[in-house]
Amino acid sequence: MRSPSGLVVIDLDVPHGTRPGGISEDEAAAGGTGTFAQLCQRYGEPYPPVTFGVDTPSGGSHLYFAAAGGRLRNSAGLLGPLIDVRADGGYVVAPGSRTGQRAYTVRDGSPPMPLPPWIAALLQGGAATMPASARRLPVPGCAQGTAYALAALREETRRVGAAQPGTRNDTLNRAGFSLGQLVAAGLLPRAAVVTALASAAARAGLPEGEARRTIGSGMDAGARKPRGSGGAS
């Protein structure tokens, strides 16, 4: 379906199979949502809190914004790894559509908020993806670090809870890895992460013992590659 005039959709994807475009293991683990949150932090801007959003069958999401004027082009990876933009001449699959047994579902029915000016400026200026040296998390204990970590926890638990049979363990392992990095960086308490992921895994239908083993394995692997303000891992 062709996108309605006046909308810009940011497509936050997840990696499928081998990592696309030579992106790093950390970027693949974070997915488009984590990369977008880091981009917001890099520019000192809040993660867009309330706008029309759709969960995709692959585990990603579409964020809908109202265009504020000026021609915006479609792009793939311009804002960062696993982030695509659909604007003039682009299209996205509408909520309610299905891929096999899985549907595109509305996650937030709020009206599309205006596209943040800083994002529009990046798209209009053809800004390059931020360098690896800029992809750093804030110092533990600061407000931005806490906000980033909590947003990541919410997103990862949402993905785990919505995971379908055949993808549940992999989704849970990826979530454990990504959040384990934040635990090792001092941005989240381990007990809270384990509890949240275990609850989400139960909603997805995973047995408790299996889920906790997967959580522990993923978090331990992530802890060996912490992400923090001191530099890229």
Order of alpha helices (4+ residues) and beta strands (2+ residues): beta-alpha-beta-beta-beta-beta-beta-beta-beta-beta-alpha-alpha-alpha-alpha-alpha
